[in-house]
Amino acid sequence: MNSPLNIPELLQRIAFFLPLWERRQGYDLKFLPRDLLSCMLVCRTWRIAMLPVLWSMYDESGAEKVTPLELHRNRRYIRYLYLNGPWLSGIHYPTNLRRLCISSRALLESAALIQLNPQLIELDVRVDGHFKSIQRGAPLEISLEFSDDSDDEIGADDEEEVDVRRQKIYTFNDIHLVLETLSGLRNLTLSYCDLSDLRPLLEFVRSNPGLTHLTLEGIRVLERPVGYAPLTSVTHLFLPGTPNIGGWQACPYLPDLIRLCPNLESLAFAQGQNFDSSELARSIRSFCPKLTSIESLNSIVCLRDCPLSSPAAVELIKSPVRLVHYEVACSAVTSGMLTALLQHADSLQAICLYVVDDSVESFTTSGKILSSFPNLRSFALNLAPFKRYQNNGWGFFDQIWNCPRLERISLMGYFPWFQDTEELEVVAEANKGFKTRNTGLDGVSEASGSTTSDGRGRTGKKPKIVLPERHPASDKKFCESMAKLGWAYKKEFDPYDLDSKKKPLTYSTRATRNKLFERLAHLPHMRDIELPYVRYVKL
């Protein structure tokens, strides 16, 4: 009788769940399929069944040890190809590609690759280029190739030099003839492409009637899209960039581009310094009746440079007929924003706020959101990481929450970051005269004072929290108690802080964690609670 572990389809399914990448310093990933390679050594049946999974993705930049013979033998398994240079000469092109990420230079030099893969559903074209220091006023050199010249050979006076992007700025006219055989694309990404003439791009999008996701990254030049027929197939429009590259400051005609998409359902944009929320709101209100998702892609950067004012945020919230997902960077969370969000109380499922202000109103209003949206599934509150907060954050827990469908909550940059000795003094002073009551979880206790008229056991403006003991056994006991309820503890890694895994939880983080578990652990759909450097997941 054959074993189930000898069935090729089952083995391939198992292989798809094995990790192929390992995280290195920062956000870098390295292709290290150790587990998959170990499984392929079990027997010949396992090797034959799992080999297509190993070769399903091929990245030219990380394949230094791959021989041309190996690539030639296994090219038929490649489904996702990342190509920065021309394809190796003497080796046939893969013909079963589904996704292709390619540089503009490689695209022009490997035109046959596109012609042999008309079944492509996802295409990502990235323009070549690099930074170069040149004299102010000198003409910008246009080149397809990377230059090896040193910076010292160019600049004579530091005051007369400026860093600019020295690269070939492609228009879509340069590459669209290579792509004319494609008609089944669903996802198109163009990065740092010159769109001074929009007609070829719009015609290409219309020639792919199933193209629903359009990404235009780092737009520098954009023709004002007036007088063109609408793109009826596009439902998701992504406009990533920085405040100076690809944002409103560089391309003031982006609201006009949004007007070309009457069936738009999701909009993600780079919130620049000259971001005109009024113009965007008018475009959404008049031309995009199906829009349900608004997202700012560089919200952390905008917290410091260009957060939305409260009136601008209110105007943006009111623009769609029905809002499901809302994520922007704003200066504060105000009662006006809450009133505007309440217009979408029946539809809102995800709210993510990046906030600068640390006033009592911002925290209290954020807590009221969890009291007013019964259909909410995900909530995130991210405060400016460059500020230090005091005790105003406890206003977040003033209200009784009503979010029975909540699945995930994230509170980042939310806690007061005192030194241990300072925390002990603040906590000891805050808890004077308060008794504690059991919350039902080991290691968790909440202070309760005299009962006020609202019957919630609050005294004054801030609820007082009795923090767990500093001894590690207290946290271990809490984790064991959570494990009985199906919760697992994960130490989160901050790629910008190499010692983040070694940092202990602060007292304020533990106190807020305990408060969150008291209110949310019993919810039937709750699966994820995220705090600075720590995350709890329900298995």
C-alpha positions in Angstrom: 0.0 0.0 0.0 1.4 3.4 -1.0 2.1 5.9 1.7 0.4 9.3 1.5 3.9 10.8 1.8 4.7 9.4 -1.7 1.8 11.2 -3.4 3.5 14.0 -5.6 0.5 16.4 -5.2 0.6 16.1 -1.4 4.4 16.5 -1.3 4.2 19.7 -3.4 1.6 21.1 -1.1 3.8 20.4 1.9 6.8 22.1 0.1 4.8 25.3 -0.5 4.6 25.8 3.3 8.4 25.4 3.9 10.2 28.8 4.3 12.5 29.7 1.4 13.8 33.0 2.8 15.6 34.1 6.0 15.6 37.6 7.4 19.0 39.3 7.7 20.0 42.7 9.1 17.3 45.2 8.5 14.6 44.2 6.1 16.9 42.2 3.8 15.9 38.6 2.9 18.3 35.9 1.8 17.2 32.9 -0.2 18.1 30.0 2.1 15.7 27.0 1.6 17.4 24.8 4.2 14.2 22.8 5.1 13.2 22.3 1.5 16.6 21.1 0.5 16.7 18.7 3.4 13.3 17.2 2.3 14.6 16.8 -1.2 17.4 14.5 0.1 14.9 12.0 1.7 14.4 10.0 -1.5 14.1 10.4 -5.3 10.3 10.7 -5.1 10.5 13.6 -2.7 13.1 15.3 -4.9 11.2 15.0 -8.1 8.0 16.3 -6.4 9.6 19.3 -4.6 12.0 20.4 -7.4 9.4 22.6 -9.1 8.8 24.5 -5.8 12.5 25.1 -5.4 12.8 26.6 -8.9 9.4 28.4 -8.9 11.2 31.7 -8.1 14.4 32.8 -9.7 16.2 36.0 -8.7 19.2 36.7 -10.9 20.9 38.9 -8.2 20.9 36.0 -5.6 21.8 33.1 -8.0 25.6 33.5 -8.2 26.2 29.8 -7.5 23.6 28.6 -10.1 25.4 27.1 -13.1 24.1 27.7 -16.6 23.5 24.0 -17.0 21.2 23.9 -13.9 19.3 27.0 -15.1 18.9 25.4 -18.5 17.5 22.1 -17.1 15.1 23.7 -14.6 13.9 26.8 -16.5 10.6 25.2 -17.2 9.7 25.3 -13.5 10.3 29.1 -13.1 7.0 31.0 -12.5 8.4 34.2 -10.9 11.5 35.8 -12.5 13.4 38.8 -11.2 15.8 40.0 -13.9 18.1 43.0 -13.6 20.3 42.3 -16.6 20.0 40.5 -19.9 19.2 36.8 -19.9 22.2 34.5 -20.1 23.2 33.9 -23.8 23.0 30.4 -25.0 20.2 29.4 -22.6 16.5 29.3 -23.8 14.1 31.6 -22.1 11.6 30.2 -19.6 8.2 29.9 -21.1 5.8 29.3 -18.2 6.2 32.7 -16.4 3.3 34.1 -14.4 5.1 37.0 -12.8 8.0 39.1 -14.1 10.0 41.8 -12.4 12.5 43.3 -14.8 14.6 46.4 -15.3 14.0 48.6 -18.3 17.4 47.8 -19.8 16.8 44.0 -19.5 13.4 44.4 -21.0 14.7 46.1 -24.1 17.5 43.6 -24.5 15.3 40.5 -23.8 12.2 41.3 -25.9 11.8 37.7 -26.9 11.2 36.8 -23.2 7.9 38.8 -23.3 6.8 37.3 -26.7 7.3 33.7 -25.3 5.2 34.4 -22.2 1.9 35.9 -23.3 0.3 34.2 -20.3 1.9 36.7 -17.9 -0.5 38.1 -15.2 1.9 40.4 -13.3 4.5 42.7 -14.7 6.9 45.0 -12.8 9.1 47.3 -14.9 11.8 49.3 -13.0 13.9 52.0 -14.6 17.7 51.7 -14.2 19.6 54.5 -12.5 21.8 55.6 -9.7 22.9 58.7 -7.8 25.8 60.7 -9.1 27.3 64.0 -8.0 27.6 66.5 -10.8 28.4 70.2 -11.1 25.5 72.6 -10.7 24.2 73.7 -14.1 25.9 70.8 -16.0 23.7 68.9 -18.4 22.2 65.7 -17.1 23.8 62.7 -18.8 21.4 60.1 -20.2 22.8 56.6 -20.1 21.5 53.0 -20.1 24.5 51.6 -18.4 25.8 52.0 -14.8 28.9 54.2 -14.7 32.0 53.3 -12.7 33.4 56.8 -12.6 34.2 58.0 -9.1 32.6 61.1 -7.6 36.1 62.7 -7.0 36.7 63.1 -10.7 33.7 65.4 -11.2 33.3 67.9 -8.4 35.9 70.6 -7.9 34.0 72.7 -5.3 31.6 71.2 -2.8 29.4 74.3 -2.9 28.9 73.9 -6.6 27.8 70.2 -6.5 24.4 68.7 -5.9 23.2 65.1 -5.8 20.8 64.3 -8.6 19.6 61.1 -10.1 21.7 60.3 -13.2 19.7 57.8 -15.2 17.9 57.2 -18.4 14.4 58.6 -17.8 12.2 56.3 -19.9 8.9 57.2 -21.3 6.3 54.4 -21.9 6.8 55.0 -25.6 10.3 53.4 -25.2 9.0 50.0 -24.0 5.4 49.6 -25.0 6.2 48.0 -28.3 7.9 45.2 -26.5 4.8 44.6 -24.4 2.2 44.6 -27.2 1.8 40.8 -27.1 0.5 40.9 -23.5 -3.3 40.9 -23.1 -3.9 39.0 -19.9 -2.2 41.2 -17.3 -3.9 41.7 -14.0 -1.2 43.7 -12.2 1.1 46.3 -13.8 3.8 48.2 -11.9 5.9 51.0 -13.5 8.7 52.5 -11.4 10.3 55.9 -12.1 8.9 56.1 -15.6 8.4 59.3 -17.5 4.7 59.7 -18.2 4.9 63.0 -20.1 2.8 61.2 -22.7 0.0 59.1 -21.2 -1.6 57.9 -24.4 0.5 54.7 -24.9 0.1 53.7 -21.2 -3.7 54.2 -21.3 -4.0 52.2 -24.5 -1.9 49.4 -23.1 -4.1 49.2 -20.0 -7.3 49.1 -22.1 -5.7 46.3 -24.2 -5.6 44.2 -21.0 -9.3 44.1 -19.9 -8.5 42.1 -16.8 -5.9 44.6 -15.4 -7.3 45.6 -12.1 -4.2 46.7 -10.1 -2.1 49.6 -11.4 1.0 50.8 -9.6 2.9 54.0 -10.6 5.9 54.3 -8.3 8.1 57.4 -8.1 6.4 59.4 -10.8 8.5 62.4 -11.8 6.8 63.7 -14.9 3.0 63.2 -15.5 1.0 64.6 -18.3 -2.3 66.1 -17.1 -4.8 63.3 -17.9 -7.6 65.4 -19.4 -9.6 64.4 -22.4 -8.8 60.6 -22.2 -11.4 57.8 -22.0 -11.7 56.3 -18.5 -9.9 53.1 -17.4 -12.9 51.0 -16.5 -11.0 47.9 -15.5 -8.7 49.5 -12.9 -10.1 48.9 -9.3 -6.9 49.3 -7.3 -4.6 52.3 -7.8 -1.3 52.5 -6.0 0.9 55.6 -6.1 3.9 55.0 -3.9 6.8 57.4 -3.5 8.4 59.8 -1.1 7.2 63.4 -0.2 9.5 64.6 -3.0 9.5 61.8 -5.5 6.2 60.5 -6.9 4.1 62.5 -4.4 1.9 65.5 -4.7 4.8 67.9 -4.6 6.3 66.4 -7.8 3.1 65.5 -9.6 0.2 67.9 -9.0 -2.0 66.1 -11.5 -2.4 62.9 -9.5 -6.1 63.8 -8.6 -6.8 64.1 -12.4 -5.4 60.6 -12.8 -7.7 59.3 -10.1 -10.7 60.7 -12.1 -9.9 58.4 -14.9 -10.8 55.4 -12.8 -14.6 55.4 -12.2 -14.6 51.8 -10.8 -11.8 52.5 -8.3 -12.2 50.5 -5.1 -8.9 51.0 -3.4 -6.5 54.1 -3.4 -3.0 54.1 -1.9 -0.9 57.2 -2.3 2.3 59.0 -1.1 1.2 61.8 1.1 3.6 64.6 0.1 4.2 68.1 1.6 1.9 69.8 -1.0 -0.8 67.1 -0.5 -4.1 68.7 -1.5 -6.7 66.8 0.5 -9.5 69.1 -0.8 -8.8 68.3 -4.4 -8.5 64.6 -3.7 -11.7 64.6 -1.8 -13.5 66.3 -4.7 -12.1 63.8 -7.1 -13.3 60.8 -5.0 -16.7 62.3 -4.3 -17.4 63.1 -8.0 -15.7 60.3 -9.9 -15.1 57.3 -7.7 -18.5 56.2 -6.2 -17.2 52.6 -5.5 -14.1 53.6 -3.5 -14.0 51.9 -0.1 -10.3 52.0 0.9 -8.0 55.0 1.5 -4.4 54.4 2.5 -1.3 56.6 2.9 1.7 54.5 2.0 4.4 56.6 3.9 2.6 57.4 7.1 5.6 57.1 9.4 7.5 59.7 7.3 4.5 62.0 7.1 4.2 62.1 10.9 7.3 64.3 11.0 7.0 66.1 7.7 3.5 66.5 6.5 0.6 65.1 8.7 -2.9 65.9 7.7 -4.7 68.6 9.8 -7.9 67.5 11.5 -10.2 69.5 9.0 -8.4 67.9 6.1 -8.7 64.4 7.6 -12.4 65.0 8.1 -12.9 66.1 4.5 -11.1 63.0 3.2 -13.2 60.7 5.5 -16.5 62.2 4.2 -15.5 61.9 0.5 -16.4 58.2 -0.2 -19.9 56.9 -0.1 -18.9 53.8 1.8 -15.6 53.4 3.6 -14.2 50.0 4.7 -10.4 50.7 5.2 -9.0 54.0 6.4 -5.2 54.6 7.0 -3.6 58.1 7.1 -1.1 60.2 9.1 -2.8 63.1 10.9 -1.9 65.6 13.5 -4.5 64.6 16.1 -7.5 62.4 16.6 -10.4 64.8 17.3 -14.1 64.6 17.9 -14.7 65.9 14.4 -12.9 62.9 12.9 -14.9 60.6 15.1 -18.2 62.2 13.9 -17.0 61.8 10.3 -16.1 58.2 10.8 -19.4 57.5 12.4 -21.0 58.1 9.0 -19.4 54.8 8.0 -20.1 52.9 11.2 -21.8 50.0 9.4 -19.1 49.5 6.9 -15.7 50.3 8.5 -13.7 47.2 9.2 -10.1 48.5 9.4 -8.8 51.8 10.9 -5.1 52.6 11.2 -4.1 56.1 12.6 -0.7 57.6 12.7 -0.9 60.5 15.1 1.5 63.2 16.3 -0.6 64.8 19.1 -0.3 63.2 22.6 -3.2 65.2 24.2 -5.9 63.6 26.4 -8.4 64.2 23.5 -6.4 62.2 21.0 -6.2 59.2 23.3 -9.8 59.4 24.6 -11.2 59.8 21.1 -9.2 56.8 19.9 -10.7 54.8 22.6 -14.2 55.9 21.6 -13.6 54.4 18.2 -13.5 51.0 19.7 -16.8 51.9 21.5 -18.6 53.0 18.3 -17.8 50.6 15.5 -19.3 47.1 16.1 -18.1 45.8 12.8 -14.5 46.8 13.3 -12.0 43.9 12.6 -8.7 45.7 12.8 -7.5 48.7 14.7 -4.0 50.3 14.9 -2.9 53.4 16.7 0.7 54.5 15.9 2.1 57.5 17.6 5.1 59.5 16.5 8.2 57.6 17.4 10.2 60.8 17.9 8.1 61.9 20.9 7.9 60.8 24.5 4.5 60.4 26.1 3.5 60.7 29.7 0.3 59.5 31.3 -2.3 60.8 28.9 -2.4 57.5 27.2 -4.5 55.9 29.9 -7.4 57.9 28.5 -7.6 55.3 25.8 -9.3 53.0 28.3 -11.9 55.5 29.6 -14.8 54.1 27.5 -16.4 50.6 27.5 -15.5 49.1 24.2 -18.1 47.5 21.8 -16.1 45.7 19.1 -17.2 42.0 19.2 -15.8 41.3 15.8 -12.3 42.7 16.4 -9.5 40.4 15.2 -6.4 42.5 15.5 -5.2 45.5 17.6 -1.8 47.2 17.4 -0.6 50.0 19.7 2.8 51.3 18.7 4.8 54.2 20.1 2.0 54.5 22.6 3.7 54.0 26.0 5.7 56.3 28.3 9.3 55.3 27.9 10.8 56.0 31.4 13.9 54.5 32.8 13.2 51.6 35.3 13.8 53.8 38.4 11.6 56.6 37.0 8.8 54.1 36.2 8.9 52.7 39.7 8.5 56.2 41.2 5.7 57.1 38.9 3.8 53.9 39.4 4.2 54.0 43.2 2.9 57.5 43.3 0.0 56.7 40.9 -1.2 53.7 42.9 -1.3 55.2 46.4 -4.5 54.4 48.2 -5.8 52.0 45.7 -6.8 48.4 46.2 -6.5 45.6 43.6 -8.9 43.1 42.3 -8.3 39.9 40.4 -8.8 40.0 36.6 -8.9 36.3 36.0 -5.4 36.1 34.5 -2.4 35.2 36.6 0.0 38.1 37.1 -2.7 40.7 36.1 -4.3 43.0 38.6 -6.2 46.2 38.2 -6.4 49.0 40.7 -9.9 50.1 41.7 -10.8 53.2 43.6 -14.1 54.5 44.9 -16.9 53.9 42.4 -18.1 57.0 40.6 -21.6 57.7 39.4 -21.0 55.9 36.1 -20.4 52.7 37.9 -17.1 51.8 36.1 -14.9 52.1 39.2 -13.0 55.2 37.9 -11.5 57.9 40.2 -10.6 61.2 38.6 -9.6 61.4 35.0 -7.1 58.5 34.9 -7.6 54.8 35.8 -4.7 53.6 37.9 -3.0 50.4 37.0 -1.1 48.1 39.4 1.9 46.8 37.4 3.3 43.3 37.6 6.4 42.6 39.7 9.7 43.1 38.0 10.8 39.5 38.6 10.8 37.5 35.3 8.7 34.8 36.9 5.7 37.2 37.0 5.8 37.5 33.2 6.4 33.8 32.8 3.4 33.1 34.9 1.3 35.4 32.8 2.5 33.7 29.6 1.6 30.2 31.0 -1.9 31.5 31.9 -2.3 32.8 28.3 -1.1 29.5 26.9 -4.1 27.8 28.6 -6.4 30.1 26.6 -4.6 29.4 23.4 -2.3 32.5 23.2 1.3 32.4 22.2 4.0 35.0 23.0 6.3 36.3 20.2 9.2 38.6 20.7 9.1 41.1 17.8 12.3 42.1 16.0 12.8 45.7 15.0 15.2 45.8 12.0 16.4 49.2 13.0 17.2 48.2 16.5 19.5 45.1 16.6 19.0 44.7 20.3 15.2 44.8 20.2 14.9 41.0 21.0 17.0 41.5 24.1 15.0 44.4 25.5 12.7 43.6 28.4 9.1 44.8 28.5 8.7 48.1 30.3 6.3 48.3 33.1 4.0 50.5 31.1 3.9 48.0 28.2 3.0 45.2 30.6 0.3 47.3 32.3 -1.3 48.2 28.9 -1.0 44.6 27.8 -2.8 43.4 30.9 -5.6 45.9 30.3 -5.9 44.8 26.7 -6.2 41.2 27.6 -8.8 41.9 30.3 -11.0 43.6 27.6 -10.2 41.6 24.5 -8.9 38.1 25.3 -12.5 36.7 25.5 -13.6 38.0 22.1 -14.3 35.1 19.8 -12.5 36.5 16.8 -9.5 38.1 18.5 -6.3 36.7 17.1 -3.5 39.3 17.3 -2.4 41.8 19.9 0.7 43.8 19.0 2.7 46.1 21.3 6.3 47.5 21.0 8.8 44.7 20.7 6.2 42.1 21.6 3.3 40.3 19.9 0.6 37.9 21.2 -1.1 35.5 18.7 -3.9 33.1 19.3 -3.2 29.8 17.8 
